[in-house]
Amino acid sequence: MSQLLTMEHLTVDFKTKRGLLRAITDVSLHIAPGETVCLVGESGSGKTITSKAIMRLIDYENGVIAGGSMRLGDADLVAMPEKELRALRGKRMAMVFQEPMAAFDPIFTIGSQITEVIERHKRGKKVEAWERAVHLLRRVGIPEPEARMKQYPGELSGGMLQRAMIAMALACGPELLIADEPTTALDVTIQAQILHLLQELKEEFNMAILLVTHDMGIAAEMADRIIVMYAGQVVEQATAAELFGQPFHPYTRGLLQSITTMDSDRSIKLHSIEGSIPSLSELPSGCRFHPRCSYRTDRCRSESPPLLSLNDRLTACWHAEQLVQSEEWATSAELTNAPRAESPIVSLQDAGRQGENLFEVSGLSKFYPIQRGLLHRSGPQVRAVDNVSFSIKKGETFGLVGESGSGKSTLGRVILQLEQATAGSVKFQGRELTGQSSFELRQARRDMQIVFQDPYGSVNPRWRIGDIIGEPLRVHDNTGSKERKARVEELMELVGLKADWYSRYPHEFSGGQRQRIGIARAIALNPSFILADEAVSALDVSVQAQIVNLMQDLQQKMNLTYLFIAHGLNIVRHISDRIGVMYLGKLVEIAPSEELFLYPAHPYTQGLIASIPQPGPGRTRTFRAIEGEIPSPANPPSGCRFHTRCRAATERCREAEPELQLIGSEHYAACHYVLG
C-alpha cells in the first residue's frame, strides 16, 4: 500500500542558551490513507514534538530538523520552503490542538477565523466560505451554527470550542488530520462525543488521522496501529490488537498494567512504573528506559537497542524475544483483556463506612449573582450548588463525579468554607462551620486541607519546596526553623521525595513530583480530612497510579478521610468507598462504589459509565454517550435538570423535580423512573 506520510530516522534539535538539545532521535513512522495511527507515551516522551515536526511548527519554537526525512505523498516536508509549507498546512494536512482556546485568536469571531482558512487556500469566495463554515459547524454537532459564527472563542464551552477547532481543521478537506491530545481537558461525556465525531469524519472525508494521546483506552478505541514513544525514541510499533494482546517492550507492558479499568481489583494497589521519564538534558546511557526497567541487564545499561522487526512488529528491546515467551509476561494480556466479572461488592474501609460522620452537609447552596449594567443591578443567579445534602464518614473516601459545570469544585470549596454558603449547614466533627468567625475557621482548617489539580499553579514558584511544604507549620505551629526543617524532611520522605531536594524550586520537578509536594504540604499538620480536587486528572496513567497508591497508603497510616473529586471514573471507582454523582448543582445519585458501577440507577450515571473508553480492542463498547452539553447553571431547566439530555424523559420529568430518595442499602437516586 502506498503511504500518505512517511517519516524516516527523523531527529529534531532545539536551540537553547546552553546549545542544541536533542528532543527526538531516529524516529520512523508511516501512515496510510484512511488509517488512524496513535502516538502514545508519558509526558516528555516526544509525542507532541513529533506531531509538530510533521507540520514544521517546530520552526517557530527554535526547533530544527537535524536529520532524517519526511514526505507527505510526493511533497518533501524537510526541504520545502516556508512559503510552500504555508500553502500545504490547512489544505493537505491540518492540526487539532489540545487547548483550543490557545489555538483561536480571542479578538476575532469563530466565523472569521474559519472562513479565513477557506479563503486563503482559495476554496471559495467570501459568501461561499461563510456557507461552508456554517456547514462544517453544523456537521461537527454545534447547534445554531449561524449564531455561533458571530461569537468569540470566550463565549463557547470547552467541548463546543474543540468542535469548532475540528471544523476549522476540516475547512479545506485535508488528507491528514493531526490531533494532539484533543480530549485530555474534556469531560468523559464530551470526550466520547469528540472521539465518535472523529471516527465519523475520518470515513466521510476519507482522511488519515495521527492521534497523540496518553490515554490507552482512547488508543484502543481509535487506533489501527499504535506507536509507543519513550524519551524521544520509538520503542514499539504494532497494530492495536497485537499491542494490547501481547506487548513486546517492558515500557509498553508497564503502561498497560497501569491502566485502571472497570475490572480492576480495588483491594490491591494499582500497578505503576516506578520513577519518572528522564530529562532530555540528562538522558541515561544505553537503553533510555533501563533505570525504570525490572528486566535490565548490563547490556541494557551500556548499549542502546535499535528498533528491530520481531514477529512482523517493531520493538527496541534487547530481550524482547525471550521476555514474550516467558510465563510471567503473559499476565499483561490478562490485565487488559479479561472479561468483566460480576464481582461481589467490597469495601476498602468497611469500618470507616459504618462509623460516625465526619461531615454532615444539609441543604447546602451556593449562588453567584450576575451583576448587570453600570449600577450593578442584580440579574439572574448562577446556581452552582443547589440544596445538596449528604455525609462523609470518618476514614472513608467519598468520590464526587460529574461534568465540568456540575458544581463539584464549588461544593468542595463551600464545605471547607473557602467560600461562604448562600444557604444550608456544614457540620465538621459535630461542630457547625457555617457562620463561624475567621479565627474559628482558621483553627478548624488545621484539620481540613486541600490538594489542587494544578500543583504548580498552587505554589509560589520563587519559594523552595522546603518552604512550601513547611508553610502550614509556620502559620499554625510555633516551631523553630531547625525543628520545622526536620519535620519537612520527614514529610518529603513520607511522600516519596528525597530530603536533600529541600532547597530545590518547583520548576525542577515533574508533574507527579509536584503533586507529591502538594500532598506533603496538605498532611503537614496531621489533618483528619483532605479535599483532593482533580488531584490526578492532569497526570499520565503511570504517574496517576503512583499518586493514588500514595494517597491510599497515607490514608491507612494517618487515618485520613478524603473527598476525592475527579472526572476519571475508573480512578474514582478504585479509590472511593462511596460515590456521589453531581449534575448542574444537584446530587442525582449516591451509592457504594462497586454498586454504582454495577447497578447505576440514574440515566446520567449510566451515560457517564457508558462514555468510558475500554482499554482493549476486543472490548470496545457500543457508542451510547450522553448527547449535548450541560445547560447553564444561570438558567437551569425546569423539573429534572437532566431531562433536556435524557432519552427516557417524560412530561413528568419536565415539570416535577425528583427528590433524592433511598432506593437500597446506602443507595440514593433522584429520578422519577429509577433504573433497575
Buried (B, 14 or more C-beta within 10 A) or exposed (E): EEBBBBBBEBBBBBEEEEEEBBBBBBBBBBBBBBBBBBBBBBBBBBBBBBBBBBBBBBBEEEBEBBEBBBBBBEBEBBEBEEEEBBBBBBBBBBBBBBBBBEBBEEEEBBBBBBBBBBBBBEBBEEEEBBEBBBEBBBBBBBEEBEEBBEBBBEEBBBBBBBBBBBBBBBBBBBBBBBBBBBBBBBBBBBBBBBBBBBBBBBEEBEBBBBBBBBBBBBBBBBBBBBBBBBBBBBBBBBBBBBBBBBBBBBBBBBBBBBBBBBBBEBEEBBBBBEBBBBEBEEBBEBBBBBBBBEBBBEEBEEEBBEBEEBEEBBBBBBBBEEBBEEEEBEEBBEBBBEEEEEEEBEBBBEEBBEEEBBBBBBEBBBBBEEEEEEEEEEEBBBBBBBBBBBBBBBBBBBBBBBBBBBBBBBBBBBBBBBBEBBBBBBBBBEEEBBEBEEEBBEEBBBBBBBBBBBBBEBBEEEBBBBBBBBBBBEEBBEBEEEEBBEBBBEBBEBBBBEBEBBEBBBEEBBBBBBBBBBBBBBBBBEBBBBBBBBBBBBBBBBBBBBBBBBBBBBBEEBEBBBBBBBBBBBBBBBBBBBBBBBBBBBBBBBBBBBBBBBBBBBBBBBBBBBBBBBBBBEBBBEBEBBEEBBBBBBEBBEBBBBBBBBEEBEEEBEEEBBEBEEBEEEBBBBBBBBBE
